[in-house]
Amino acid sequence: MINNPLHDSKKFQALIIQVSYDFLSADSQNIDYKINRMLQMIGEFFEVDRSYLFFTNENFTHMTNTHEWCSDNIHSVKDINQNLDFTKFPYWNSIMHDCIAQNKPFLIASVDALPIEAELEKQSLNEQNVKTLFIIPITKNNKAYGFFGFDSVKQEKIWDPSQISLLSVIGNIISVVLEKIQSEKALIEARKIAEIANNAKSLFLANMSHEIRTPLNSIIGFTNLLKETNLDEKQLNYVNYANNSAEHLQSIVNDILDFSKVEAGKMELDIQNIDILSIFSDLIAISRLEAERKGLKINFKHDPNLPKFVYVDPFRIKQILINLISNAIKFTEVGHIDLELKFEDINSEENIGNYLFSIKDTGIGISPEKQKRLFKLFSQADASTTRKYGGTGLGLIISNKLAELMNSAIIVSSEEGKGSTFYFSLKANYKNKDFSDTPDPNALKAQKVISNNIGLLTIIRKTILIVEDVEVNLILLKTVLKKIVPQSIILEAKNGKEAVDIYQESKPDLIIMDIQMPIMDGYEATSEIRRIEKSINIDSIGFTPIVALTAGALVEEREKALKNGMNDFCTKPVRKNEILTILAKYLI
């Protein structure tokens, strides 16, 4: 037997410190590397032939060699030490249980000297050429994780008591780290399960949203067309009731889908350089009709010196403002709605400013107690509010979550019976105040056509391809187009493959493309059409305009549509004004 005492206690202490530091800084991503590094460092320091780590199952009946280091010219035994059944080794099983229970190391100084009752264990160790075996249990709070140990293969080895004592410290450190890693892995696994559940829920809601929106598209579209026909007063009222109910159902579907995305953390910002005032012009146009029905006036003012062009997500801002303006109209019976946009220049050198949005009404107001419940889940001011005004109570929650996504929050100031003011601020980069306010020529053209010269559309002779797999939606869109552009040729396709074939034959002037379709969806069809155009050297400016038409969520599908080569985006249900805008932009 060769005695190999510790020659340099300072080096050994430095080793312990290094191993301890390595393990205390370990996490679930690098724990395997840390363990292998530890086994090599200690194995080389003590001049053993193998060092290894075994993990046990919960009942401590089976062991698996998970990590191993071998010195030069020593073969690995890791593969043969997988899922070892310790119940088949009575002597070893008894010794190991004793070590675990007392949290003490175990040393077989000489395998050849093992007693007769350890014949099975001796045979197994001899097959692995082990002459001396030293193991240290890894336990924490009476829970056994396993053990790490050392084999001497070339010759027997004497372990100094001080080495055994100090190596036990490493065993304790490993147990603490493994417990932390196990907890971390459990949290990661729980998070993955939660994400899978959230994704499944989001996918389900998205699919359900699409399925609900598809018939809603027809109901809203055809009732809108029906309102334009010769109806008596009673018939018109019936149609309005059906139309308003469908619109209300659509808003509920939108709220539920948006809330699901907020809850799952799927909401993302799409920062663009936009004219901030254009948001308000759109909002006023959308809201004015409903306000006028109630005899309300919408006023808007802004700081004359505010930079118009700013880097923000216009869709999310518009979503917040639409909700706040809709609420203001809903809860105001007499008076007006005041919209205001203020600006504060925070850093003129870096073009950073603060935009303050406010919506003030002369409505019913909100008491202090009820204000506390405004942004709570599925809550409104009180039950009577739900009965009288309707709604899910999700709108303000979603709006506030969107504001938080933009590092802001919605604040309310209100007095019962005297109206309310909702406001939020956004810090954003703006373009230099001297930047030329050059409007989008397509947008100007669309506005001009829609407001002043709709007759131009009635005389144009263009070819328009509608790609839609739902028959009733195809009929609806075809009907709307025939009213707006009666001289044009309308082609039809039931799926993306048909659309590509018709495109190659007819080269339409405009394609209105549904997204979800059998055989080939709208994204695939668009990609194939763009590939064909490039193959025949058509410049991108000469590409056929393709407008996405979908019942899906606005922002996410809009982004995907544009990335897949589409020019624009239109949501179901089909709105006549939206179709007018699309036709004006791409056909005149």
C-alpha positions, 0 to 999 in steps of 0.5 A, spaced: 500 500 500 502 506 498 501 512 503 500 519 499 499 524 505 497 531 503 503 535 502 501 542 501 495 544 506 495 551 502 494 548 495 488 543 498 485 549 501 485 553 495 482 547 491 476 547 496 475 554 495 475 554 488 471 548 488 466 551 493 466 558 488 465 554 482 459 550 485 456 556 489 455 560 482 452 554 478 445 554 475 441 549 471 445 551 465 452 550 467 451 545 473 454 539 468 460 543 466 461 545 474 461 538 476 465 535 471 470 541 472 470 539 480 471 531 478 477 533 474 480 538 479 479 533 485 481 527 481 488 530 479 489 533 485 489 526 489 492 522 483 486 518 483 484 514 477 477 515 476 472 520 480 464 520 479 458 522 481 452 518 482 444 520 483 439 516 486 432 515 485 427 517 490 426 510 494 434 509 494 434 503 490 437 505 484 443 509 482 446 512 475 452 514 474 451 521 471 458 524 471 465 521 470 472 523 469 478 518 468 485 519 468 490 517 462 489 510 460 484 509 465 477 506 461 470 509 463 465 505 466 460 510 466 456 506 461 455 500 465 453 503 471 446 506 469 440 504 473 444 500 478 439 496 482 442 496 489 437 491 492 441 486 488 447 488 492 445 486 500 452 488 503 453 494 499 446 496 500 446 496 507 453 500 507 450 505 503 444 506 507 448 507 513 452 512 510 446 516 507 443 516 514 449 518 518 451 523 512 458 520 513 464 518 508 465 510 506 472 507 504 473 501 502 481 501 503 482 494 499 477 491 495 481 484 495 480 485 503 472 485 502 468 480 507 465 473 504 458 476 504 460 482 499 462 477 494 457 480 489 460 487 490 467 484 490 466 481 483 463 487 480 468 492 483 474 487 480 470 487 473 472 495 473 479 494 476 477 498 482 483 497 488 481 502 493 474 505 493 472 512 497 465 515 496 462 521 500 454 521 500 450 527 498 444 529 502 440 535 504 435 535 510 435 527 510 434 527 503 439 523 499 441 525 492 447 520 491 454 520 492 461 522 489 467 518 489 474 516 487 476 509 484 484 507 485 485 502 479 493 502 478 494 501 486 491 501 492 491 508 496 491 511 503 486 516 504 488 521 510 483 523 515 484 530 514 482 529 506 476 525 508 474 530 513 475 536 508 472 532 502 466 532 506 465 539 506 465 539 498 459 533 499 455 538 503 456 544 498 454 539 492 448 538 496 446 545 497 447 547 490 444 540 487 438 542 492 438 549 489 438 547 482 433 542 483 428 547 485 430 552 479 429 546 474 422 545 478 421 552 477 423 552 469 419 546 468 413 549 471 414 555 467 414 551 461 408 547 463 404 554 464 407 557 457 404 550 454 398 551 457 398 559 455 400 557 448 394 552 448 389 557 451 391 562 446 391 558 440 384 555 442 382 562 443 385 565 436 382 559 433 375 560 436 376 568 434 377 566 427 371 561 427 366 566 431 369 572 426 367 568 420 360 568 421 360 575 424 363 578 418 357 575 414 352 578 419 355 585 419 357 585 412 350 583 410 346 587 415 350 594 413 348 592 405 341 591 407 341 598 411 342 601 404 336 598 401 329 601 401 326 599 408 320 601 412 322 604 419 320 598 423 325 593 418 330 598 419 330 598 426 330 590 426 336 591 421 340 596 426 338 591 432 341 585 429 347 589 426 349 593 433 348 586 437 353 583 432 358 589 433 357 588 440 359 581 440 365 582 435 368 587 441 367 582 446 371 577 442 376 582 441 377 583 448 377 576 450 383 575 445 387 581 447 386 579 454 389 572 453 395 575 449 396 580 455 395 574 460 400 570 456 405 575 455 404 575 448 403 582 446 409 586 443 410 593 440 411 595 433 415 601 433 414 605 427 415 613 425 408 616 424 404 622 424 401 622 431 396 627 429 393 622 424 391 617 430 386 622 432 384 624 425 382 616 425 379 616 432 375 622 431 372 619 424 371 612 427 367 615 433 364 621 431 357 617 428 356 614 435 357 621 439 352 624 434 347 619 435 347 621 442 348 629 441 355 629 443 360 633 440 368 631 440 373 636 441 380 636 439 386 640 441 394 639 441 400 643 443 402 647 436 409 646 437 409 638 438 413 634 433 408 630 429 412 625 427 414 620 433 417 613 434 411 609 437 406 603 436 400 606 433 396 600 433 397 600 441 396 607 442 389 607 437 387 601 441 387 604 448 384 611 445 379 607 442 377 604 448 377 610 452 373 614 447 368 609 447 367 609 454 367 616 454 361 616 449 358 610 453 357 614 459 356 621 457 348 622 456 349 630 455 355 635 453 362 633 450 368 629 449 374 633 449 381 630 447 387 633 448 395 632 446 400 635 450 407 635 449 413 636 453 420 636 450 425 632 455 431 632 451 432 636 445 439 634 443 437 627 443 429 628 440 426 625 446 419 628 449 413 626 453 406 626 450 400 626 454 394 624 452 387 625 455 380 624 454 375 628 458 367 627 458 361 630 462 358 624 463 356 620 470 363 620 473 366 615 478 366 615 485 373 614 489 371 607 491 369 605 484 375 608 481 379 603 485 376 597 482 376 600 475 383 596 473 381 589 476 379 583 472 372 582 470 370 588 474 366 595 472 364 600 477 358 596 479 353 591 477 348 596 475 353 599 470 354 592 467 346 592 467 345 599 464 351 599 459 354 592 458 361 590 457 366 585 459 370 589 464 376 587 460 377 594 456 380 598 461 384 592 464 387 591 457 388 598 455 392 599 462 396 593 460 398 596 453 400 602 457 404 598 462 407 595 456 409 602 453 412 604 460 406 608 462 399 607 466 392 610 465 390 615 471 383 617 472 381 623 475 373 623 476 368 626 480 361 623 481 356 626 477 361 631 474 365 627 469 371 623 468 378 624 465 383 619 463 390 620 461 396 617 460 403 619 457 409 616 453 416 618 453 418 617 445 423 619 440 421 624 435 423 627 429 426 634 429 421 639 429 424 642 423 422 635 419 418 636 413 411 634 414 410 630 408 404 626 408 403 619 405 401 620 397 397 614 397 393 616 404 392 623 401 389 620 394 385 615 398 382 621 402 381 625 396 377 619 393 373 617 399 371 624 401 370 628 394 371 624 388 368 617 389 365 617 382 372 615 379 371 608 382 365 607 379 368 608 372 375 604 373 375 598 369 380 593 373 381 586 374 380 584 382 381 577 384 378 575 391 381 569 394 376 566 400 374 559 401 368 561 405 362 562 400 358 567 404 364 571 405 366 571 398 359 573 396 359 579 401 365 582 398 363 581 391 357 584 392 361 590 396 366 591 390 360 591 385 357 597 388 364 601 389 367 598 382 361 596 378 365 596 371 371 592 374 372 584 373 371 580 379 375 574 379 374 568 384 379 563 388 377 558 393 384 557 396 391 559 395 393 554 389 387 557 385 389 564 386 396 562 384 393 559 377 389 565 376 394 570 377 399 567 372 393 566 367 390 573 368 395 578 372 389 582 376 390 589 378 389 587 385 388 581 389 384 581 396 387 575 399 384 571 405 389 568 410 386 561 413 385 557 407 385 549 405 390 546 400 395 553 400 394 559 405 394 566 404 401 567 406 404 561 402 400 563 396 403 570 396 410 568 397 409 564 391 406 570 387 412 574 389 417 568 387 414 568 380 414 576 379 421 576 381 423 570 376 420 574 370 424 580 373 418 584 375 421 590 379 418 590 386 414 597 384 411 593 379 408 587 384 401 586 384 398 589 390 396 584 395 391 585 401 390 581 406 383 579 408 383 576 415 378 574 421 385 574 425 388 579 430 389 585 427 397 587 429 400 580 429 397 578 423 398 585 420 406 584 421 406 577 418 402 579 412 407 585 411 413 580 412 410 575 407 410 580 401 403 583 402 402 590 401 396 592 406 391 589 411 384 589 412 380 585 417 373 582 417 368 584 418 368 587 411 367 595 412 365 599 406 370 605 408 376 600 408 374 597 402 374 604 399 380 606 402 384 600 399 381 601 392 383 608 392 390 606 394 391 601 389 387 602 383 387 609 382 
